[in-house]
Amino acid sequence: MEEWKIPYTNLRPMEQEMEGELREAFERVLARSWYILGEEDREFEKAFSEYCGVKYCVGTGNGLDALMLVLKAIGVKAGDEVIIPSNTYIASALAVTYVNAMPVFTEPDIQTFNIDPVEIESKITDKTKVIMPVHLYGQPCDMDSIMHIAQKYNLIVIEDCAQAHGALYKGKKVGSFGKAAGFSFYPGKNLGALGDAGAVTTNDEKVADKVRNLGNYGSNYKYHHIYKGNNSRLDELQAAFLRVKLPYLNRINSERRRIAERYLSEIINPEIILPYTIPKTECVWHVFSVRCKRRNELELFLNNQGIATNKHYPIPLHLQECYKDFKIQQGSLPIAEEISATQLSLPMYYGLTDSEIDYVVEKLNEFGLN
Ligand SMILES: *Cc1c(COP(=O)(O)O)cnc(C)c1O
């Protein structure tokens, strides 16, 4: 499969630029022989909290655990409802069901792909405890409206920032709006480790401490266990790699923005709907998502031309087999379903060359011409 002319993603160009530094980071950790909860973790947490403009950052084993530990830390439990978009990665919902709470699947806005604040308000009941906006594809949600609704109904906002490292809403970094936020450093994310890793950001010291203790077997002091915790810590090795990569994040994001701007201005095809970004936000383009009525034909056409594509996501969460016990009917969230049926993600990665972008644009503009 890997003989694509243009792969969907490729981590190599970025890693090549920092290869020497990554090797040094590995050597440093190896020389110290200290692999869990140490200096690298502390230093990365400090650097990432500063980057996000928050007081605290706590490393976790992955992004799913970051979200799950936050929900646990703020006391979300069976009987509580958490409002999440229906068009997101499964992890957003799994974090909720892992703490035995109920995910309330909510419609996105067809233009921005992000959760629709009007729809959020319509889903609030007396069981609602949390709103979990997902800054999907790297685009910040409408945080003014979401924070306003949260205040009005006394709800907690937990941001899923797994696709939006460094994205700005009105000049402020995502991950600094709600009570806390979960980040993923899965290798393919805008800031990725060389394996699984994640983090929680928050301005609330109590939440930070509780997440830290919960992720370390519920322990605040060796062999004293105050909670029934989990084992989910950020490895020293991954923290060391992330310390190397964090200073490159702005450059990586602006390169993605450059590619997106070329796609936005040069793809001109009446059959293809380009993504819309709301004003006063800076999207970091984790995914460049177009829509097309004949999506499957477009996908086949591009793949036949050697251009790899992806679908984010082919099945909305309310129709996933793992949630069939919720008995939510097809057709109940028509916008999320429409996006699943029409959305296609184009190649987007640091190192995509101008001539490769030319080729992708050319093929997209050729689609449907004959
Ligand atoms: C990647 C992702 C996660 C989960 O992160 P992992 O590190 O893979 O556990 C959560 N939410 C969204 C929206 C994601 O894209």
The ligand as an SDF file (V2000), in Angstrom:
LIG
                    3D

 15 15  0  0  0  0  0  0  0  0999 V2000
   -6.3060   11.1440   19.0190 C   0  0  0  0  0  0  0  0  0  0  0  0
   -7.5360   11.5990   19.7160 C   0  0  0  0  0  0  0  0  0  0  0  0
   -7.8120   11.2380   21.0380 C   0  0  0  0  0  0  0  0  0  0  0  0
   -7.0820   10.1660   21.7890 C   0  0  0  0  0  0  0  0  0  0  0  0
   -5.7380   10.2600   21.8710 O   0  0  0  0  0  0  0  0  0  0  0  0
   -4.8270    8.9530   22.0740 P   0  0  0  0  0  0  0  0  0  0  0  0
   -3.5150    9.5300   22.4610 O   0  0  0  0  0  0  0  0  0  0  0  0
   -4.8060    8.2270   20.7690 O   0  0  0  0  0  0  0  0  0  0  0  0
   -5.4350    8.1470   23.1640 O   0  0  0  0  0  0  0  0  0  0  0  0
   -8.9000   11.8270   21.6670 C   0  0  0  0  0  0  0  0  0  0  0  0
   -9.6960   12.6890   21.0120 N   0  0  0  0  0  0  0  0  0  0  0  0
   -9.4860   13.0260   19.7290 C   0  0  0  0  0  0  0  0  0  0  0  0
  -10.4080   14.0010   19.0840 C   0  0  0  0  0  0  0  0  0  0  0  0
   -8.4050   12.4890   19.0320 C   0  0  0  0  0  0  0  0  0  0  0  0
   -8.2090   12.8270   17.7540 O   0  0  0  0  0  0  0  0  0  0  0  0
  1  2  1  0
  2  3  1  0
  2 14  2  0
  3  4  1  0
  3 10  2  0
  4  5  1  0
  5  6  1  0
  6  7  2  0
  6  8  1  0
  6  9  1  0
 10 11  1  0
 11 12  2  0
 12 13  1  0
 12 14  1  0
 14 15  1  0
M  END
$$$$
